[in-house]
């Protein structure tokens, strides 16, 4: 995981460093850095929005199949794959942009949480020295009951705390003399401006007093705003959201509440970054929903279908459908208790509306017994010796009544 942070963190760190050189303020730099990274990731967000919107438009057809074949899972799976192939839709396509964005987001967090590395460009040795110095300061402050230090967890092993660099700066602000022997540290950190709007010190932990409580509260409210807006838009495009989706949505609403308490436990820079991220995500989502309206999505679907017709050869989903269909046919043969019956006997068996043989549990047992008896009879005639079903390699399976 640390490798992912560093691979994406260091190149993004130079962006953050360049922004800080221009504005000379950590809070403003975080705001602009979040905006720049949103712009860089916008093409992926567009791709994800397009795929999600197309899947939403596709949902009514999928739900119709689910209702029609509710009691026939095998047939449902087959028809779903067929529908995906006909529409040229890959059900995993909306996840791909997310998978690409995920490691990049780790890099963004790495940049925000590690200003000593990405903005001040201290070496790992200097950061290690500063960590040990900060660890001593924090442990001593906790022993004296100083409020600012109580929120630091595992202070006796600060290096394992991912927000350690923010805590190091916090420790420096309370005891600069403890860092006096670290080359260049006092000058760089002493001139590092973490003040936001003359009100918030992003290097300290927020308290439940005014105005510090605004940071954790706004971190939760901004996330809740994005979540509510997203859910409202999803219900507009897909009104038939089932109860399980609503239950999942309810559980998601708990996350903003939890984030309030998490933001309360770390330096304000963490909660402030969450606020910036949520606000930009909110406005980005509004823009994307204006672009990819249901009408626009319908045009895109039609355009993709026309392109597919002109394209020579089979598409990816068509090839997948054929493979899946072949697998289902093989599975049917293995699970079919009537596979060894003659055609005359099969004609007498009851069938469902699709023409498939439908038998009860008791009838299935009778058929299996008949198959075993016939097999034994053939073996007796051939070898003049009675053999068991197990010797014949017949596997007996009992399915539930249909």
SEZANU-689476 format. One record per residue (C-alpha): residue number from 1; residue in one letter; x, y, z. Coordinates in steps of 0.05 Angstrom, whole numbers. Each point is the difference from the previous one (the first is absolute). Example, Ala and Ser with C-alpha at 12.3 -4.5 7.8 and 13.67 -1.06 7.14 Angstrom:
SEZANU-689476
[pt 1; "a"; [246; -90; 156]]
[pt 2; "s"; [27; 69; -13]]
This chain:
SEZANU-689476
[pt 1; "x"; [0; 0; 0]]
[pt 2; "x"; [57; 48; 17]]
[pt 3; "x"; [27; -12; -71]]
[pt 4; "x"; [-66; 24; -30]]
[pt 5; "x"; [2; 62; 43]]
[pt 6; "x"; [70; 17; -22]]
[pt 7; "x"; [-8; -17; -75]]
[pt 8; "x"; [-58; 49; -6]]
[pt 9; "x"; [18; 45; 58]]
[pt 10; "x"; [67; 26; -24]]
[pt 11; "x"; [-22; 25; -70]]
[pt 12; "x"; [-62; 32; 30]]
[pt 13; "x"; [44; 27; 56]]
[pt 14; "x"; [37; 44; -50]]
[pt 15; "x"; [-67; 30; -21]]
[pt 16; "x"; [-15; 16; 73]]
[pt 17; "x"; [70; 28; 10]]
[pt 18; "x"; [-7; 45; -61]]
[pt 19; "x"; [-68; 26; 25]]
[pt 20; "x"; [28; 13; 70]]
[pt 21; "x"; [58; 40; -29]]
[pt 22; "x"; [-51; 45; -34]]
[pt 23; "x"; [-48; 11; 58]]
[pt 24; "x"; [45; -12; 61]]
[pt 25; "x"; [-59; -26; 40]]
[pt 26; "x"; [-16; -74; 14]]
[pt 27; "x"; [-75; 10; 4]]
[pt 28; "x"; [-5; 36; -67]]
[pt 29; "x"; [49; -50; -30]]
[pt 30; "x"; [-46; -58; 21]]
[pt 31; "x"; [-60; 35; -31]]
[pt 32; "x"; [36; 12; -67]]
[pt 33; "x"; [33; -69; 1]]
[pt 34; "x"; [-68; -33; 9]]
[pt 35; "x"; [-28; 41; -59]]
[pt 36; "x"; [60; -18; -45]]
[pt 37; "x"; [-5; -75; 15]]
[pt 38; "x"; [-75; 2; -13]]
[pt 39; "x"; [15; 31; -69]]
[pt 40; "x"; [52; -54; -14]]
[pt 41; "x"; [-48; -56; 19]]
[pt 42; "x"; [-60; 32; -35]]
[pt 43; "x"; [6; -43; -64]]
[pt 44; "x"; [-5; -63; 43]]
[pt 45; "x"; [-59; 30; 38]]
[pt 46; "x"; [-34; 14; -67]]
[pt 47; "x"; [11; -72; -22]]
[pt 48; "x"; [-28; -26; 66]]
[pt 49; "x"; [-61; 46; -4]]
[pt 50; "x"; [-14; -22; -71]]
[pt 51; "x"; [4; -74; 18]]
[pt 52; "x"; [-42; 9; 62]]
[pt 53; "x"; [-53; 39; -38]]
[pt 54; "x"; [-3; -53; -55]]
[pt 55; "x"; [-7; -55; 53]]
[pt 56; "x"; [-57; 39; 32]]
[pt 57; "x"; [-36; 5; -67]]
[pt 58; "x"; [12; -74; -9]]
[pt 59; "x"; [-29; -20; 68]]
[pt 60; "x"; [-74; -4; -20]]
[pt 61; "x"; [16; -55; -51]]
[pt 62; "x"; [41; -37; 51]]
[pt 63; "x"; [-54; 6; 53]]
[pt 64; "x"; [-51; -27; -49]]
[pt 65; "x"; [42; -63; -10]]
[pt 66; "x"; [9; -7; 75]]
[pt 67; "x"; [-75; 0; 10]]
[pt 68; "x"; [-13; -47; -58]]
[pt 69; "x"; [51; -52; 21]]
[pt 70; "x"; [-3; 10; 75]]
[pt 71; "x"; [-9; -75; 11]]
[pt 72; "x"; [50; -23; -53]]
[pt 73; "x"; [71; 25; 18]]
[pt 74; "x"; [34; -37; -57]]
[pt 75; "x"; [-47; 29; -52]]
[pt 76; "x"; [8; 69; 32]]
[pt 77; "x"; [75; -3; -4]]
[pt 78; "x"; [-4; -22; -73]]
[pt 79; "x"; [-48; 55; -19]]
[pt 80; "x"; [39; 53; 37]]
[pt 81; "x"; [64; -18; -38]]
[pt 82; "x"; [-39; 1; -64]]
[pt 83; "x"; [-28; 69; 15]]
[pt 84; "x"; [69; 27; 17]]
[pt 85; "x"; [26; -27; -66]]
[pt 86; "x"; [-58; 30; -40]]
[pt 87; "x"; [8; 68; 32]]
[pt 88; "x"; [76; -3; -2]]
[pt 89; "x"; [5; 18; 74]]
[pt 90; "x"; [55; -24; 45]]
[pt 91; "x"; [-28; -3; 72]]
[pt 92; "x"; [70; 13; 27]]
[pt 93; "x"; [14; 61; -43]]
[pt 94; "x"; [-25; 50; 53]]
[pt 95; "x"; [50; -30; 50]]
[pt 96; "x"; [62; 8; -44]]
[pt 97; "x"; [7; 76; 8]]
[pt 98; "x"; [-7; -9; 75]]
[pt 99; "x"; [55; -52; 1]]
[pt 100; "x"; [46; 48; -38]]
[pt 101; "x"; [-17; 59; 46]]
[pt 102; "x"; [9; -40; 64]]
[pt 103; "x"; [77; -1; 2]]
[pt 104; "x"; [2; 73; -23]]
[pt 105; "x"; [-43; 19; 59]]
[pt 106; "x"; [49; -35; 46]]
[pt 107; "x"; [54; 44; -30]]
[pt 108; "x"; [-41; 63; 12]]
[pt 109; "x"; [-11; -18; 73]]
[pt 110; "x"; [75; -14; 7]]
[pt 111; "x"; [16; 70; -24]]
[pt 112; "x"; [-49; 33; 48]]
[pt 113; "x"; [21; -41; 60]]
[pt 114; "x"; [76; 6; -11]]
[pt 115; "x"; [21; 73; -9]]
[pt 116; "x"; [70; -12; 27]]
[pt 117; "x"; [13; -47; -58]]
[pt 118; "x"; [-38; 31; -57]]
[pt 119; "x"; [3; 75; 15]]
[pt 120; "x"; [63; 9; 42]]
[pt 121; "x"; [37; -57; -35]]
[pt 122; "x"; [33; -27; 63]]
[pt 123; "x"; [38; -66; -8]]
[pt 124; "x"; [-23; -63; 34]]
[pt 125; "x"; [56; 6; 50]]
[pt 126; "x"; [-22; 70; 20]]
[pt 127; "x"; [-73; -23; 6]]
[pt 128; "x"; [23; -58; 44]]
[pt 129; "x"; [38; 47; 46]]
[pt 130; "x"; [-60; 47; 3]]
[pt 131; "x"; [-46; -58; 15]]
[pt 132; "x"; [42; -22; 60]]
[pt 133; "x"; [4; 72; 26]]
[pt 134; "x"; [-76; 9; -8]]
[pt 135; "x"; [-12; -67; 33]]
[pt 136; "x"; [38; 23; 62]]
[pt 137; "x"; [-37; 66; 1]]
[pt 138; "x"; [-69; -32; -7]]
[pt 139; "x"; [12; -55; 52]]
[pt 140; "x"; [25; 52; 50]]
[pt 141; "x"; [-60; 45; -15]]
[pt 142; "x"; [-48; -58; 10]]
[pt 143; "x"; [33; -16; 67]]
[pt 144; "x"; [-12; 72; 21]]
[pt 145; "x"; [-73; -5; -23]]
[pt 146; "x"; [6; 53; -54]]
[pt 147; "x"; [-64; -1; -41]]
[pt 148; "x"; [32; 8; -69]]
[pt 149; "x"; [39; -65; 7]]
[pt 150; "x"; [-56; -44; 26]]
[pt 151; "x"; [-29; -12; -70]]
[pt 152; "x"; [65; -31; -27]]
[pt 153; "x"; [-8; -75; 2]]
[pt 154; "x"; [61; -46; 9]]
[pt 155; "x"; [45; 60; 13]]
[pt 156; "x"; [55; -47; 24]]
[pt 157; "x"; [5; -26; -72]]
[pt 158; "x"; [-17; 61; -41]]
[pt 159; "x"; [33; -26; -63]]
[pt 160; "x"; [-58; -49; -10]]
[pt 161; "x"; [-52; 56; 1]]
[pt 162; "x"; [-15; 20; -72]]
[pt 163; "x"; [-15; 72; 21]]
[pt 164; "x"; [66; 2; 38]]
[pt 165; "x"; [28; 59; -40]]
[pt 166; "x"; [-59; 44; 19]]
[pt 167; "x"; [11; -20; 73]]
[pt 168; "x"; [75; 16; -7]]
[pt 169; "x"; [-17; 71; -22]]
[pt 170; "x"; [-49; 4; 58]]
[pt 171; "x"; [54; -23; 49]]
[pt 172; "x"; [49; 51; -29]]
[pt 173; "x"; [-49; 57; 11]]
[pt 174; "x"; [-4; -19; 74]]
[pt 175; "x"; [75; -12; 11]]
[pt 176; "x"; [45; 26; -56]]
[pt 177; "x"; [63; -10; 43]]
[pt 178; "x"; [-8; -76; -5]]
[pt 179; "x"; [14; 5; -75]]
[pt 180; "x"; [58; 49; 3]]
[pt 181; "x"; [53; -52; -17]]
[pt 182; "x"; [-34; -24; -64]]
[pt 183; "x"; [33; 35; -60]]
[pt 184; "x"; [-45; 50; -35]]
[pt 185; "x"; [-63; -23; 38]]
[pt 186; "x"; [-12; 62; 42]]
[pt 187; "x"; [5; 48; -59]]
[pt 188; "x"; [-45; -41; -46]]
[pt 189; "x"; [-54; -19; 50]]
[pt 190; "x"; [3; 67; 36]]
[pt 191; "x"; [-18; 36; -65]]
[pt 192; "x"; [-52; -52; -21]]
[pt 193; "x"; [-67; 37; 1]]
[pt 194; "x"; [-57; -46; 21]]
[pt 195; "x"; [-47; 56; 19]]
[pt 196; "x"; [-67; 1; -37]]
[pt 197; "x"; [-39; 66; -5]]
[pt 198; "x"; [34; 24; 63]]
[pt 199; "x"; [-48; -46; 39]]
[pt 200; "x"; [23; -72; -6]]
[pt 201; "x"; [69; -30; 14]]
[pt 202; "x"; [0; -61; -45]]
[pt 203; "x"; [56; -31; 40]]
[pt 204; "x"; [-40; -8; 65]]
[pt 205; "x"; [-57; -47; 19]]
[pt 206; "x"; [-69; 32; 0]]
[pt 207; "x"; [-40; 5; 64]]
[pt 208; "x"; [-75; 3; 13]]
[pt 209; "x"; [6; 75; 10]]
[pt 210; "x"; [-16; 56; -49]]
[pt 211; "x"; [26; 9; -54]]
[pt 212; "x"; [45; -62; 1]]
[pt 213; "x"; [-61; -47; -1]]
[pt 214; "x"; [-18; 26; -70]]
[pt 215; "x"; [54; -43; -33]]
[pt 216; "x"; [-25; -69; 23]]
[pt 217; "x"; [-73; 20; -6]]
[pt 218; "x"; [8; 28; -71]]
[pt 219; "x"; [41; -63; -18]]
[pt 220; "x"; [-61; -42; 17]]
[pt 221; "x"; [-52; 47; -29]]
[pt 222; "x"; [36; 7; -67]]
[pt 223; "x"; [5; -76; -7]]
[pt 224; "x"; [-73; -6; 17]]
[pt 225; "x"; [-18; 52; -53]]
[pt 226; "x"; [36; -39; -54]]
[pt 227; "x"; [-33; -65; 22]]
[pt 228; "x"; [-70; 29; 1]]
[pt 229; "x"; [8; 32; -68]]
[pt 230; "x"; [27; -64; -31]]
[pt 231; "x"; [-57; -41; 28]]
[pt 232; "x"; [-53; 49; -25]]
[pt 233; "x"; [30; -2; -70]]
[pt 234; "x"; [2; -77; 1]]
[pt 235; "x"; [-73; -3; 20]]
[pt 236; "x"; [-18; 48; -57]]
[pt 237; "x"; [34; -44; -52]]
[pt 238; "x"; [-21; -65; 33]]
[pt 239; "x"; [-65; 9; 41]]
[pt 240; "x"; [-7; -74; 14]]
[pt 241; "x"; [58; -3; 49]]
[pt 242; "x"; [-14; -61; 43]]
[pt 243; "x"; [-3; -3; 75]]
[pt 244; "x"; [69; -31; 7]]
[pt 245; "x"; [30; 60; -36]]
[pt 246; "x"; [-38; 47; 47]]
[pt 247; "x"; [26; -39; 60]]
[pt 248; "x"; [71; 6; -26]]
[pt 249; "x"; [-12; 75; -11]]
[pt 250; "x"; [-22; 7; 72]]
[pt 251; "x"; [64; -32; 24]]
[pt 252; "x"; [41; 47; -44]]
[pt 253; "x"; [-31; 60; 34]]
[pt 254; "x"; [33; -22; 64]]
[pt 255; "x"; [69; 11; -30]]
[pt 256; "x"; [-3; 77; 0]]
[pt 257; "x"; [-18; -3; 74]]
[pt 258; "x"; [60; -46; 14]]
[pt 259; "x"; [45; 46; -41]]
[pt 260; "x"; [-17; 58; 47]]
[pt 261; "x"; [31; -38; 58]]
[pt 262; "x"; [59; -23; -42]]
[pt 263; "x"; [15; 71; -23]]
[pt 264; "x"; [-4; 21; 73]]
[pt 265; "x"; [57; -48; 16]]
[pt 266; "x"; [51; 26; -50]]
[pt 267; "x"; [31; 67; -18]]
[pt 268; "x"; [-48; 47; -35]]
[pt 269; "x"; [37; -9; -66]]
[pt 270; "x"; [-32; -69; -7]]
[pt 271; "x"; [-72; 24; 10]]
[pt 272; "x"; [13; 61; -43]]
[pt 273; "x"; [24; -43; -57]]
[pt 274; "x"; [-63; -43; 6]]
[pt 275; "x"; [-43; 64; -5]]
[pt 276; "x"; [37; 23; -63]]
[pt 277; "x"; [-6; -69; -31]]
[pt 278; "x"; [-75; -5; 14]]
[pt 279; "x"; [-16; 70; -24]]
[pt 280; "x"; [36; -9; -66]]
[pt 281; "x"; [-31; -69; -8]]
[pt 282; "x"; [-69; 30; 11]]
[pt 283; "x"; [8; 53; -55]]
[pt 284; "x"; [33; -51; -46]]
[pt 285; "x"; [-59; -46; 8]]
[pt 286; "x"; [-49; 56; -17]]
[pt 287; "x"; [39; 15; -64]]
[pt 288; "x"; [2; -73; -21]]
[pt 289; "x"; [-74; -10; 13]]
[pt 290; "x"; [-15; 60; -43]]
[pt 291; "x"; [41; -29; -56]]
[pt 292; "x"; [-24; -72; 4]]
[pt 293; "x"; [-75; 9; 3]]
[pt 294; "x"; [-46; -60; -15]]
[pt 295; "x"; [-10; 27; -70]]
[pt 296; "x"; [75; 6; -11]]
[pt 297; "x"; [11; -70; 25]]
[pt 298; "x"; [-54; -27; -47]]
[pt 299; "x"; [37; 32; -58]]
[pt 300; "x"; [66; -30; 23]]
[pt 301; "x"; [-31; -69; 5]]
[pt 302; "x"; [-29; 6; -70]]
[pt 303; "x"; [66; 25; -28]]
[pt 304; "x"; [38; -58; 33]]
[pt 305; "x"; [-49; -50; -29]]
[pt 306; "x"; [7; 29; -70]]
[pt 307; "x"; [75; -2; 7]]
[pt 308; "x"; [-4; -72; 22]]
[pt 309; "x"; [-41; -20; -61]]
[pt 310; "x"; [52; 30; -47]]
[pt 311; "x"; [57; -33; 36]]
[pt 312; "x"; [24; -66; -30]]
[pt 313; "x"; [8; -61; 44]]
[pt 314; "x"; [-30; -13; 68]]
[pt 315; "x"; [7; 48; 58]]
[pt 316; "x"; [28; -15; 68]]
[pt 317; "x"; [-68; -11; 33]]
[pt 318; "x"; [-23; -45; -57]]
[pt 319; "x"; [61; -44; 9]]
[pt 320; "x"; [-11; -1; 75]]
[pt 321; "x"; [-73; -19; -11]]
[pt 322; "x"; [18; -58; -44]]
[pt 323; "x"; [50; -26; 51]]
[pt 324; "x"; [-50; 9; 56]]
[pt 325; "x"; [-54; -34; -40]]
[pt 326; "x"; [45; -60; -14]]
[pt 327; "x"; [16; -5; 75]]
[pt 328; "x"; [-73; 3; 18]]
[pt 329; "x"; [-17; -55; -50]]
[pt 330; "x"; [54; -45; 30]]
[pt 331; "x"; [-27; 15; 70]]
[pt 332; "x"; [-70; -17; -22]]
[pt 333; "x"; [23; -68; -26]]
[pt 334; "x"; [35; -15; 66]]
[pt 335; "x"; [-59; 22; 43]]
[pt 336; "x"; [-55; -29; -44]]
[pt 337; "x"; [-30; -62; 34]]
[pt 338; "x"; [-36; -19; -65]]
[pt 339; "x"; [62; -3; -43]]
[pt 340; "x"; [0; -75; -4]]
[pt 341; "x"; [-74; -8; -15]]
[pt 342; "x"; [-26; -18; -69]]
[pt 343; "x"; [-39; 51; -40]]
[pt 344; "x"; [-67; -35; 9]]
[pt 345; "x"; [6; 3; 76]]
[pt 346; "x"; [22; 73; -3]]
[pt 347; "x"; [-63; 19; -40]]
[pt 348; "x"; [-44; -24; 57]]
[pt 349; "x"; [34; 45; 52]]
[pt 350; "x"; [-32; 66; 21]]
[pt 351; "x"; [30; 65; -27]]
[pt 352; "x"; [1; 74; 18]]
[pt 353; "x"; [-23; 58; -44]]
[pt 354; "x"; [67; 1; -36]]
[pt 355; "x"; [-4; -74; -18]]
[pt 356; "x"; [51; -22; 51]]
[pt 357; "x"; [-11; -65; 38]]
[pt 358; "x"; [-26; 14; 70]]
[pt 359; "x"; [1; -56; 50]]
[pt 360; "x"; [-12; -4; 75]]
[pt 361; "x"; [48; -27; 51]]
[pt 362; "x"; [-37; -66; 7]]
[pt 363; "x"; [-3; -9; -76]]
[pt 364; "x"; [74; 16; -4]]
[pt 365; "x"; [14; -55; 51]]
[pt 366; "x"; [-43; -49; -41]]
[pt 367; "x"; [39; 18; -63]]
[pt 368; "x"; [66; -9; 34]]
[pt 369; "x"; [-23; -67; 28]]
[pt 370; "x"; [-22; -21; -70]]
[pt 371; "x"; [67; 21; -29]]
[pt 372; "x"; [37; -40; 53]]
[pt 373; "x"; [-45; -61; -11]]
[pt 374; "x"; [9; 2; -75]]
[pt 375; "x"; [75; 7; 7]]
[pt 376; "x"; [2; -58; 48]]
[pt 377; "x"; [-41; -42; -47]]
[pt 378; "x"; [47; 14; -58]]
[pt 379; "x"; [61; -15; 43]]
[pt 380; "x"; [-32; -65; 26]]
[pt 381; "x"; [-14; -23; -71]]
[pt 382; "x"; [70; 16; -21]]
[pt 383; "x"; [39; -24; 61]]
[pt 384; "x"; [-52; -44; 35]]
[pt 385; "x"; [16; 36; 64]]
[pt 386; "x"; [-36; 54; 41]]
[pt 387; "x"; [37; 65; 8]]
[pt 388; "x"; [-17; 62; 41]]
[pt 389; "x"; [-16; 69; -24]]
[pt 390; "x"; [66; 24; 28]]
[pt 391; "x"; [37; -53; -41]]
[pt 392; "x"; [-36; 26; -62]]
[pt 393; "x"; [25; 71; 14]]
[pt 394; "x"; [-70; 28; 6]]
[pt 395; "x"; [-3; 62; 43]]
[pt 396; "x"; [-67; 12; 33]]
[pt 397; "x"; [-21; 72; 12]]
[pt 398; "x"; [-66; 23; 31]]
[pt 399; "x"; [-23; 70; -18]]
[pt 400; "x"; [-56; 38; 35]]
[pt 401; "x"; [-70; -5; -28]]
[pt 402; "x"; [-14; 49; -56]]
